[in-house]
Amino acid sequence: MLRTRSGDEVYLLPSHRGWALVDVETSGLNASRDRVLSVAAIAVDRNGQTEAEYSSFFNPGCDPGPVHIHGLTPERLRGAPTFDSAVVQLHELLSGRTLVAHNANFDHGFLVGEAKRAGVTLPITHRLCTVTLTRRLQLDVPNAQLATLARHWQIPQRDAHNAVDDVRVLLEVFRRSLDLANNLGLQVPVVACGSTTRAYPDNVTRVPCPWTDPGRFDAGVGLVQGTKVVITGSTSLPRLELARRLTDAGLDVMNGVSGKTGLLIANTGLPDSRKLRVARDKGIPIVDEATAMRLVERVVPGTPKSVPVIEVLPQTASSRPSKQPVALPWSGRRVLVLGGDHTEAAAIRSRLTTLGATPAINFTAGVTHVLVLDGGHSDPRIRKAHDRQLPILESHHLETLAGDTPIGEPESAVATAAATRAQTPRNLTPGAVMDVPSDVTEFTVNVAWADTAAPIEVDVVAFELDRDHKVLSDDEFVFYNQPASPDGAVRLCIDGDREQGIAVDLPAVDVEIDRIMVGASIETATFGDVGALSVTVDSSELTFATAVLDAATTERSMIIAEIYRRNDVWRIRALGQGYDDSLAEFAVRHGVEVDD
């Protein structure tokens, strides 16, 4: 049975007609700015049988962007209709169906954006991301790219980045993945779009400032380059244009007021706002727009930022450069623990990790062994494990394991597992540190949790912190209502009902940021109710680190991992440190100003 994030049984919804598989090609990556160039869609019923198809190119009225990727030149698009011509067909195809796409948040966002420009609303109430579905299944693939999945499922891919061919391949990938999920008893990651698609304010995009922060504005000195400036309320110039002029003058324009704000620009007569109240409480100077523009005309030269001073600490076990991990007897194996109470199961998973195994939190295609504790034999997944001919272990078997063949595993499997150990992701225990691979500049910290009878909503968040381990301003707090940091280096990825991720772009991290903290929070339950969290650190090509964190019991918030610089090398540390904080208290702990 399929369930949405809110617990709705999708197959029992009266309007559920099946699935609508969609692929869009676009002129860029920003749905509020860039345009859809082509759409291909296939409607299938509940049994996966095709009911309708649609495809079209569109003339976006702008540069088509990365032609080298999608091949849609201005000449090919000349004479094509505009997106509003597709509204009637797409409305019928999508109505009552769950949207399915590869990176569904992306395709959904662009469809919503184009529909809004056309003055209509498309009937998309639920969506499913096949990237998230692939991760939930834990297929034996190095990454979740569509081309990789096509090879895995032996589906011919004729014309990558052509929407018509991509949606054809997507349909076959989805059919096979859905069959496997049903066989494993896994719920598929359907999400209600209303709970994860939100409207965000038109914030100023923060541009990295090359000047050091001189502190508060001093009228006797003048406005110095590098001063952190915030705009509030209505302005004569459009806000984005005003921000651009301030940035061009060398000022650091931010969206949120903090103790480090040097100047607030607010025209007289504005209604009281939070930014004004915070500025008054903190004694931050306030000037109107006209005064600010006069100050900009004679801005005082600032001090250029130098290469940040990196503290060199003595070599310790946690700070010395990472060595190639030693191959352990159970490397490459994924073990699902069934039964037992929270404390016993957590201890067993910790022991498995020391043997090199990766603990699993759900019964997936990647599970190689099942370990049964008290009460575990009544779990219905035992039957599925027998059907898949997986070895069934008990806790006493762990005491006999060393470098020998794991209990119940054929000798022939040992050589296969040994051959894959070189590609096995580094399994991080709480507190363990590893260097981010030197050839990886972008990656995602994905956090997943187990299926539960009553779905529990977990919010994954991130903080960009300075050397005092505090945010520079409220803008550096990334959460469901502020899904990206000002420098664009940290973004929230909401993929599924039991998985969320934080995407990190290391070259975009501002020089003032010392570390990125990834955390999670629960409002209506505890992490003891959720159980173990599965963490993977994924580049576009492969997963290079994993962790299972399940030490929390009564806590409602948790620091999952931190990403930080050490001797010009980016490192990642798994933590699993829990607090009894609510999300607001968790944010305040990291320097965010929260309204009462």
N, C-alpha and C positions, 0 to 999 in steps of 0.2 A: 504494500500500500504506500502511495506517495503522500508525503506531508509537506506543507509549507513551513516557513520559519515560525509562523504563529500557531502551528499545529493543525491547520485545516487539512483534511484529507482530499487531495486534489481530485482523485477519481470520483469522489462523491459530490463535487461541486456541480450543480445542475447545468451550468454553462460550459463545463469543461468538454470541449470537442476534440482535444488532442494536442498536437504540438505544431508550432510554426518555426521552422528552421530558417535562420536569416544570416546573410553575410552582406556587409557594406564595405565599399571602398571609398576612401575619403581623401580630401585635400590636405589633411593634417591630423593632429592628435587631439585638438581642443574642440569639443563639441559646441561650445558657445561661440567660437570664432570661425572654425573651419567648416567645410561643407561636404555633403554626401555627393559622390560622383556616380555611384551605381549601387543598385540593390538587387539581390536575388533572394527569393524566398520559396520554400516548399511547405505546404500544409499537409500534415499526416494525421490520421485518426489515432485513437487510443492504441490500436494494434500495430501502428507504424506503417499503414498503407497510405500511399500518396493520394490526396484528394484535390489539390490545386497547386499550381506553380505560377510564379511571377518573376520577371526580371526586366530591368530597364537601365539605360544610361540617363544621366541628368546633366544639364548645363548649369554649372554652379554660379556663373557670372563672375568668376574670379580665377586666379591662377590655380591649376589643378594640383599643384604641389609635387610630391615625389613620383614623377612619371616613370623613373627607373624601377619603381616597385610595382605600381599598378598598371603601367602602360597606357593610361588614359590621357592622351595628348589633347591640347585644345582643338586640334583638327578633328579628332574622333568624337569629341563632345559637341562640336559645332552643329547646331540644328537639333540637338536632343531636347526633350521637354524639360521643364523645371519640376522640382520635386512635388509641387502641389498637384501635378497631374496624376500622381500615384496614390493620392490619399484614399480614393474610393476603393481601389483594388486592395491596398494594404489593410484598410479598415475591415473589409470582409475576411481577408485571409487571417488576420490576427485575432479577430473577435472570438472570445471564449477559449482561446488556445494559450498554452504556455510558450512564451518565446524561448527558443533555444539558439545559442550562438557560442562561438569560440571566443572567449573574453566578452561575455554577454554584457557586462557593465558598459563596455565601449560601444558596441552596436546599439544597445538600448539608449544610451545617452545621445547618440547622433540621431536616431529616429525621433526621439522626443524633441530634440533641438530643431530639426527640420519641420516637424509638425507644428511646433510653436510659431515658427516663422510664417507658416501657412495659415495660422489662426485656427488650428484644429487640435484635437486631442486623440491620439491613437489608443485603442482599447487594449493596452498591455497591462495586465494586473499581476502576472507572475512571470518569472524568467528562470532559466537554468543555464549555467555556464559549463560547457564541456571540458574546459581546463580544470575546473574544480572537480567535476565528476571523475576525470582521469586521476587526479591526486587522491580522491577518496578511494578509488578502486586500487590504488598503488600498483599500477601496471609496471611491468619490467621494461621501462623505457627511460632513456637518459633525460628527457624533457617532455613537455606537453605541447610542443608545436604541432600544428595540424599535419605537416609533412611527416613528422616522426610517427604520429598516430596512424597515418595512412600506411606507412611501411609496416608498422606493428600488426595492423589488421589486414595487411595485404590488399589494400584498396588502391587501384591505379589513380594517380594524380596527374592529370594531363596538362593543366595550365594554372599553376599556383598564382594567387592574388588576382585571379579572374573570379568575380563574385559567383557566376553561374557554376563554374567547376568547383569552387571552394564549398558552396552550399551542398552540392552533390556529394562530395567527399564527407562533409560534415554529417549528412544524413546517414551514411553507412557507418561512420564512426559511432554516432549516437545509437543506432540500432544495436550494434554489437555491445557497446558499453551498457546499455539499458538491460540487455539480456543477462550480462554478467552480474550486474548489480542485483537483479532479481534472483539469480542463482545463489548469490552470497547472502541474500537477505539484507542488503544495505539499502537504506533510504537514500534516494537521489536528492541532490542539493537544490531543490526548488525554493526560491525566495519570493516573498510578496514585494512587488516593486514599491508600493507605498511606504514600506518600512525602511527602505534603504536608498530611495531616490529623493533627495531633499533639495530645496532651493537655497542657494548660497548668495550672500551679498557680493556686489561687484567690488571686491577688494582690490587695492593697488598691488600689482606684482612687484615685490621687492627686488631691486637691482643691487647686487653686491657693491658696497661702497669702498673705494680704494683708500679712504682717509680714516685715521684713527678717531675714536670718539673723544671730542674735547670736553664733554660734559654739558652742563646746563648753559643755555643761552644767557649771555651777559650783555645788557644794552651798552655798557661802557666799553666793551671790546668789539662787539658786532657779531654777526652770525658767521661762525667758523665752519669750514668744510668738515664733514664728518658728523655734524650734529644730528642726532636722531629726532626727526620731525614727524608729527602725526597731524592729520587733517580730520576735522569733525564737522558735521552739519553741511548745509548747502553753501555753495561757492559760486562766484560770478563765472569763473572759468570752469569748464567741466572738470570733475575731480581728477580724472586720469590725465588730462592735459596739465593741470596744476602740478600733479605729482611728477610728471615728466620734466617740467621746468625746474622743479626743486632738485630732482635727481641730476639733471644736466649741470646744475650749479655745484654739485659735489656733496649734497646733503643726503642723509640716510633716511628715506621715507618709509615709514612703517604704518601698520594698520591699528595696532593696539598700544595703549598707554601703559607704561611701566615706570618703575623707579629710575630707569636709565633714559627715559625720554627727556630730550633737551629743550623742546619747544612744541607747543600745541597751537595750531592755527584754527581759530574759530571766529566767525563773523559775529558782530554784536546782534542782539535780539534773538539769538537761537534759543529754542527750548532747552531746558536742562537735560543733559545726557550723561551717561555713565562716564564717558571720556572726560567731560568737563568736571564732574565730581571728583574723579580720581586725580586729575591734574591739580585741582584746588587743594585736595587733601595732601598731596605730595609736594606742594609748592612749586609746581612746574610753571615756567613763564608761559603766558598766553598772549598772542597777538592776532589781529585780524588779517584777512587776506591781503589787503592793500599794503599794510605795513610789512608783511612777509615779502611781498614782491619788491618793495623798495630795499629791504635788507639784502635780498638776493643779488640786486644790481651791484652791490659793493661787498660781496661775500669775502670773508677773510680767508686767505690760504691756510689749508690744514696741513697736518703732518702725515706723510704717506705711511701706509701700513707696511711694516717690514715682514719678513718671513717669521711666522710665529716661533717663539722660543719653545723648544721641546725639552721638557724635563727629562734628564737621563738618570734613571734610577739604577741602583745596584741590580745585577742579574740575580733573579730569584726564580723559583720553580714556576711562578705564574707570569713572569715578565720576560724571561729569556726567549729567544726566537723559537717558534714551533718546530719540532722535529717530525719527520715522517712517522706516523703512528705505527706501533708494532702490531703485526698481524696477530690477532687473538683467535682462539679456537672456534669461536662462534661468529666470526666476522661474516657479514653477508646474509645472516639469518634473521628473520623477523618472527618474534614469539608473542602470541596473544595469551594473556593470563586471564583465566576465568575463575570466578568464585573468590572466597576469602573476604575479609574485611579490608577497609581502606589501608590500614597500617601494614597488614601482611602483604597485600598485593603490591604496595609501594616498595617494600623491602625486597620482594622477589624481583621486581623490575630493575631495581638498583643492582642486584646480584647479576642479572642477565646482562646488564650493561657492562659490568666489569669483565664478563666473559667475551665481550665483543658483539653480542646480539643487539638488535634494535627492538625494543618493546613495541608492540602494536596496541592501539586503543580500540580498533574495530576489526571485525573479521573481513579481511580484504583479499584480493588476488595475490598480494605480496606476502601473506602469512605463510611461513614454512613449518612452524611448530605450534602446538597448543599446550600450555601448561595449566593443569587443573588443581585448584585449591579446594578447601571445604565448600561444598555446595555447588561447585562448578559443573559436576556431572549432570545436573538437571538443566543446565543452560542449553537452549535449543541449538546453539551454534556447534555443540559437540557432534550432533548428527551431520551437520554440513562438513565438519572437519573429517569425519569418517568417510563421507562421500568423496571428498577430495584426496583421501588416503594420506592425510597428514599425520606425522608422529604425534602421539598424545603422551605427555609427560606428567609427572607429579613432582612435588617439591623435593622429595628425597633424592631424585635423580641429579639435582644440582650439586649435591655433595660428592658425587662420584665423577664429575666432569673435570677434565684437565685439558690435555691437548688431544684427547682421543676423539673418535667419531662420536658425535652427539647421539644419545639414546634414540633408537628407532630410525636412524637415518642410514640409508644404504651407503656402502663404501663408495659406490660410483658417484655419489653426490659430493663427496669430499673434494675430489679434484675440481669439479665444476665450481664449487664455492671458493676454493683457493684461487682459481683463475680470475674470479670477479673481485677479490679483495682489494686490488689496486684501484678499482673504480668505486669502492664502497665509500659513502660519505663519512666524514669524521663524526663520530657519536660523542657529543659533549655531555658530560655529567655536570650537575650544578656547580658553578664556580670555575669550570674549565674554560680555557682560552685558546683560540687559534687565530692565525693570521688569515685575513681575507686573501684568497689567491691573487697573485700579482696581476693576472690578466683579467680579473673581474672588477668592473667599475660600477655595475648596476646589478642589484639583486633584490630579492623579496624575502622578508622574514614572515613565513606563513605559520599561523597558529590554528590548530584544529582540535576538536574535542569529540567525545564519543556520542553515539546515538543514545538518547535517554527517552524514557516513556513520556515524560513531559518536557518539551523543548525548553532549554535554558538559554537566554540571550546573553552572550558575552560580547563586550565591546573591547576591541583591540585598539590601543592608542599609542602615540609616540610623543616624545618631548625632545626638542633640540636644546641642549644645555650648554652653558658657558663653563668657564673653569671653576666657578662656584657651585656648579651642578644645579643652576637655576636657569629658567628660560629667560631670553633677552626681553621678550614681551609675550603677551598672551597669544600672539600670532604663531609662536613656535610650539604650541600645543595642537597636535593633530588628532582629531577625533571625528565622530560621525557628523557633527555639524560644522566642522572646519577640516575638510579632507585633504588639505595640502599645506605645507609650510610656505612661508613667504619666499624662500629661495628656490622652491620647487624641488628641493632635494629629498623630501620625505612626503610620501603620499599614502593615503589609506586605500586599500583595495578590498572592497566588499564583494566577495565571490559567492559565498554559499551560506546556508542556514547554520552550518557548524564549522565554518572556517572563515577567517579573515586574515589579511596580510598587510604588512607595511613595506612599501617599495622604497628603496634607497638608491639615490644617484650620487655616488661619492664625489665626482668632480664638481657637482653643483653645491656642495656643502660650503656655507659661508666660513671664512677664515676665523670668525669669532666663535664658531661652534666647536666646543671641545669634544662632545660626545652626543650620540643619539640613543635615547632610552626607549625601548619598546616594552609596553606593559599591557595589562588587561584588567577589566573591571566588570563586576556583576552587581546589579542593583537589587534583585529580588531573591537571591540565593547565595550560596557560598561556593568556593572552589572545591570544598569537600563534596558538595552535591554534584558538581560537574565531573569530578574525577581527574584523571591524568590529562595533561595537555601535550599534544604532539607538535613539535616545532621542527620545521625544515627551513633551511636557508638555500634559496634556489636562484641561480643565474638563469639566463635564457637557454643555456646549453645543458646544465646539469644541477643536481643537488649536491652541495659540497659540505653541508653540516646538518646534523639532526640532533634533537634532544627530546627527552620525555620528562616533563616536570609534574610531579604529583605529590610534593611534600605538603601542600597547603590543605587545611581542613576547614577552619571557621573563617578564613580570610575572604574578603570581598574584592581585593585588588592585589595585583602581583606585578613585580618587575620581571619580565621574561628574559630579556637580553639587553646588553649594551654594546654599542659599536663605537669605538674610540680610536684616536690616533696615538701611536707610540713610536717614537723615533722614525717619523715619516712613513710608518706602515699602519694601515687600518687593521684593527683587530676586532674580534667579536667574542663576547663572553656570555655563556648561558648562566642564568641566575636562579629564577624560581623563588624570589624573595617575596613573601606575602605580607599584607597589611589588612587591618580591619576597616580601612578607609572605604567610604563611598567614592564614586568617580570624582565628585567635587573636592572632597578631602584629598584624594590622590593627586589631583591637579595642583591644589594649594601646596602640597608637600614639595612640588617641583617649581614653585614660584609663580604659578598662575593666579591672577586676581579673579576671584569668583564672586558674583553678586550674591547678596544674602537672599 
